[in-house]
């Protein structure tokens, strides 16, 4: 498995930050961390709460990543299918999927 090049790490952070700024008003900021072929993305909410969202797996392209959602029930990330029907997609698709599941939920 390929390690994520620094240029791709930098690009990923810029892309996701710009996407969140324009499309995800419920997110005040993002926190990214990397190890090997993986990138973990957490959302910082306006009240300061940090919410783990996704794990991306680098597949050799800055535009196509494997996707795993954080599952609080197991405190782990598990590979998932994106709404597009694939196990891989853009980082923005993965972020949107997780935000729609975890941050757009109605209050009960």
N, C-alpha and C positions, 0 to 999 in steps of 0.2 A: 504494500500500500504506500502510495506516494505521500511525502510530507508536503504540507502546504507551503509554497514559496512565500517569502516575505511580501513580495509585490502583490500576491493574491490576497494575503491577509489584510494588507492595507486597503486594497480595492474592496474587499468584502465589507470592511468596517464603513468605508465611505458610502457604498451602495445601500447598505441596510440603514445607516443613520439617515441618509437623504430620504429613503423610502418611508421610514417611520415618521420623519418630520412632516412629510407631505400627505401621507395616507393613514397614519395611525395616531390620531390626536390623543388617544388614551395612554400613549407611551411618552414619558418625559425624556427618556434616554435609553440607550442600550449598553450592555456590558458584554464584551466578547472575550473569550479566552481560547487558547489553542494548545493542542498537544498532538504531535504526529499529524495524522490525516484528518483530525477532528477539530471542529469549532463549536463551542457552546455559546448560546446567546440567551441572555437574561434581559427582561424588560425592567426598567425602573419606572414606577408609576409616579404621578404628581405628588402623592403623599410620602414618597420616599421608599415605599415597599418595593422589594426586589422579587420578581417572579421568574423562575426558571421556565424557559419556553421550549427551545429546540437544540438539537445537536445536528450539525451538518457534517457529512463525510465527504472529503475531497476526493473526486474521481479523476482528477487530471485536467479539469476545465473549470474556469472561473464562473461559467454559466450553468453548469449541471452538477448538482450535489445530491448525495444521498440525504435522506430526511428522517429524523427521529424526534418524536415528541417526548417531553418530560411528563412522566406519570407520577403524580404525588402519591398515589396508592402504593407504589413500589419504590419510590424515590430513585427511579431509574429512567433512562431514555430508551425508548423502543422504536424500532423502525416502523414507519407508517406509510400509508398510501396518501398522496396529495389529492385534493379535490379534482385535479386534472386526470386522475386515474393511474398515475405512475408513482413508482418508488423514488424517482429522482425528479428534480426540477430546479428552478432558479432559487437563490436565497430569498428573494422577495416573495415568491409563492409560499415558501415554507414559513416565513415570518407571518404573512397574512393568515395562513391556515391556523397557526398557533394563537394568534391574537383573536381571531374570530371565535375559536373554541374557549379560550381562557379569559379574555378581557372584554368581550362583547356580550357576555352572558347577562341575561336580565336579572334584576334584583328580585328576590322572592320574599 
